[in-house]
């Protein structure tokens, strides 16, 4: 696991975007695993700016998002399909037919999850998987628990995650209680993983991810076993980690 220190959120976003841009440049038809939430917004803005400047071409790129709320249609303004359109896809020349997000409206959750894993595998798995990290160490919606779940699955969101996401909804009662998420095995199948984190609120989770025991109580800790994982985090998020 390689740690890249950034000065602040803007620096983290630039550094992360540069890593993703290098992947797209070196392999124009690459498969990207993408994340949502507040952390990657700056990264996506930098990627969009690079496209506008003529430095990036997304026309052959395929993407697979980590997760989607169960029960939200893709045009709902809090769905992750909507998030990706607004923050990246609408601003670059990607073919939206090549962008994939779990279908939150599929009633048969087992079929929905199996189909998504099959699609990722058929694409050859992710060349690069972008991840954020939750305050409790979750990646995707893989919450702390008793095991690492291998495949895409339907999860009950923890109260802390519901609280964290409630700022985006009119009421906490509107926050979905379930989501579809890539499993740890699907994430670990990526050839490279890029984790981004900022702010002191993430410091304990980042420390446990990088230096704590590998345990499902911190789902991100499994990334210590990945052969090509880069963590780009600002000084505040790395405040509990040893200086290197």
C-alpha positions in Angstrom: 0.0 0.0 0.0 1.5 3.3 -1.1 0.5 6.5 0.7 0.6 9.9 -1.2 0.3 12.9 1.1 -1.6 15.9 -0.2 -1.7 19.3 1.3 -5.5 19.8 1.3 -8.6 18.7 -0.5 -7.8 20.6 -3.7 -4.3 19.0 -3.8 -5.8 15.5 -3.1 -8.2 16.0 -5.9 -5.5 17.0 -8.4 -3.3 14.1 -7.5 -6.1 11.6 -7.7 -7.3 13.0 -11.1 -3.7 12.7 -12.4 -3.6 9.0 -11.5 -6.9 8.3 -13.2 -5.9 10.5 -16.2 -2.7 8.5 -16.6 -4.7 5.2 -16.6 -7.1 6.6 -19.4 -4.1 7.9 -21.4 -2.2 4.7 -21.2 -5.2 2.5 -21.9 -7.9 4.5 -23.7 -10.4 1.6 -23.5 -9.8 1.0 -19.8 -12.4 -0.1 -17.3 -12.8 2.3 -14.4 -14.6 1.5 -11.1 -16.0 4.8 -9.8 -17.2 6.1 -6.4 -19.7 8.7 -5.3 -20.0 10.9 -2.2 -18.5 14.3 -1.5 -14.9 13.2 -1.6 -14.5 12.4 -5.3 -16.3 15.6 -6.6 -13.1 17.5 -6.9 -11.4 14.6 -8.6 -14.2 14.5 -11.2 -14.0 18.3 -11.7 -10.3 18.0 -12.5 -11.0 15.1 -15.0 -13.7 17.2 -16.7 -11.3 20.1 -16.9 -8.6 17.9 -18.5 -11.2 16.7 -21.1 -12.2 20.3 -21.8 -8.5 21.2 -22.3 -8.2 18.5 -24.9 -5.9 16.4 -22.7 -8.3 13.4 -22.1 -10.5 11.2 -24.3 -13.2 9.1 -22.6 -14.8 7.9 -25.8 -13.7 4.3 -25.3 -13.8 4.1 -21.5 -16.2 1.8 -19.6 -17.2 2.5 -16.0 -18.8 0.5 -13.3 -20.0 2.3 -10.1 -19.6 0.8 -6.7 -23.2 1.1 -5.5 -26.7 2.5 -5.8 -29.5 3.0 -3.3 -32.2 0.4 -3.5 -35.5 1.8 -4.5 -34.3 5.0 -6.2 -34.7 5.5 -10.0 -31.7 6.7 -11.9 -33.3 10.1 -12.5 -33.8 10.8 -8.7 -31.6 13.6 -7.7 -30.0 11.6 -4.9 -29.4 8.4 -6.9 -25.8 7.6 -7.7 -26.6 7.4 -11.5 -27.8 11.0 -11.3 -24.7 12.0 -9.2 -22.3 10.5 -11.9 -24.2 12.2 -14.7 -24.0 15.6 -13.0 -20.5 15.4 -11.7 -18.7 13.6 -14.6 -20.5 11.9 -17.4 -22.4 15.0 -18.7 -19.0 16.9 -18.9 -16.9 14.5 -20.9 -17.3 12.5 -24.1 -18.0 9.2 -22.5 -20.7 7.0 -24.2 -23.3 6.6 -21.5 -24.1 3.1 -22.8 -20.6 2.2 -21.5 -21.4 3.6 -18.0 -22.9 1.2 -15.5 -24.6 1.6 -12.1 -26.5 -1.1 -10.2 -30.2 -1.0 -11.0 -31.8 0.2 -7.8 -35.3 -0.6 -9.0 -34.8 -4.3 -9.6 -37.0 -6.1 -7.1 -35.1 -9.4 -7.2 -32.0 -8.2 -5.4 -30.2 -11.6 -5.9 -30.7 -11.3 -9.6 -29.6 -7.7 -9.7 -26.4 -8.4 -7.8 -25.5 -11.5 -9.9 -26.1 -9.6 -13.1 -23.8 -6.8 -11.9 -21.0 -9.1 -11.0 -21.3 -10.9 -14.3 -21.1 -7.6 -16.2 -18.0 -6.5 -14.3 -16.4 -9.9 -15.0 -17.4 -9.8 -18.7 -15.7 -6.4 -19.0 -12.4 -8.0 -17.7 -12.7 -6.3 -14.2 -11.6 -2.9 -13.3 -8.2 -1.6 -14.5 -8.5 1.1 -11.7 -11.0 1.2 -8.9 -11.6 4.6 -7.2 -12.7 4.4 -3.6 -13.6 6.8 -0.8 -13.7 5.6 2.8 -16.4 6.1 5.3 -15.9 7.3 8.9 -16.4 3.7 10.1 -14.0 2.3 7.5 -16.6 1.2 5.0 -15.8 1.1 1.3 -18.8 1.1 -1.1 -21.6 0.2 1.3 -19.6 -2.7 2.8 -20.3 -1.8 6.4 -18.4 -3.1 9.5 -19.5 -6.6 10.2 -18.4 -10.2 10.9 -17.1 -11.0 7.4 -15.9 -9.7 4.1 -18.7 -10.3 1.5 -17.2 -11.4 -1.8 -19.8 -10.4 -4.4 -22.2 -7.6 -5.1 -25.0 -7.7 -2.5 -27.9 -5.9 -0.9 -27.0 -4.3 2.4 -28.9 -2.7 5.3 -27.3 0.7 5.9 -26.0 1.4 9.4 -27.4 4.2 11.4 -24.1 6.2 11.1 -24.2 5.9 7.3 -27.9 7.0 7.2 -27.1 10.0 9.4 -24.1 10.9 7.2 -26.2 10.8 4.1 -29.2 12.5 5.6 -27.7 16.0 4.8 -28.4 15.2 1.1 -32.1 14.6 1.6 -35.0 16.8 2.7 -35.5 14.5 5.7 -33.7 11.6 7.3 -36.9 9.7 6.7 -36.3 10.0 3.0 -32.8 8.3 3.2 -33.0 4.8 1.7 -32.3 2.0 4.3 -30.8 -0.4 1.8 -28.3 -0.3 -1.1 -26.7 -2.5 -3.7 -22.9 -2.5 -3.4 -19.9 -4.2 -5.0 -18.5 -6.8 -2.6 -15.0 -6.9 -1.3 -14.1 -9.6 -3.8 -15.3 -7.5 -6.7 -13.3 -4.6 -5.5 -10.2 -6.6 -4.8 -10.3 -8.0 -8.4 -9.4 -4.6 -9.7 -5.8 -4.4 -11.1 -5.2 -1.2 -9.2 -7.1 0.6 -6.4 -7.0 4.3 -5.6 -8.4 5.4 -2.2 -9.0 9.1 -1.6 -9.7 10.7 1.8 -9.7 14.2 3.3 -10.5 15.8 6.6 -9.8 14.9 10.3 -13.1 13.0 10.5 -11.5 10.3 8.3 -8.3 10.1 10.3 -9.1 7.1 12.4 -10.5 5.2 9.4 -7.5 5.9 7.3 -5.1 4.8 10.1 -7.1 1.6 10.6 -7.2 0.9 6.8 -3.4 1.3 6.5 -2.0 0.2 9.8 -4.7 -1.6 11.8 -5.4 -5.4 11.8 -7.1 -6.8 8.7 -10.6 -7.4 10.0 -14.1 -6.9 8.8 -14.7 -4.4 11.5 -12.8 -2.1 9.2 -13.7 -3.3 5.7 -11.1 -1.0 4.1 -8.3 -2.9 6.0 -8.5 -5.7 3.4 -6.8 -3.3 1.0 -3.5 -4.0 2.8 -3.5 -7.3 0.8 -4.0 -5.6 -2.6 -0.9 -5.7 -4.7 -1.4 -2.2 -6.2 -3.2 0.1 -3.8 -2.5 3.8 -3.6 -4.0 6.1 -0.9 -4.1 9.8 -1.6 -5.1 11.7 1.5 -4.6 15.2 2.9 -2.7 16.0 6.0 -5.8 16.0 8.2 -6.9 12.6 7.1 -3.3 11.3 7.7 -2.9 13.0 11.1 -3.0 9.7 13.0 -0.6 7.9 10.6 3.2 7.8 11.0 5.1 10.3 8.9 7.0 8.6 6.1 
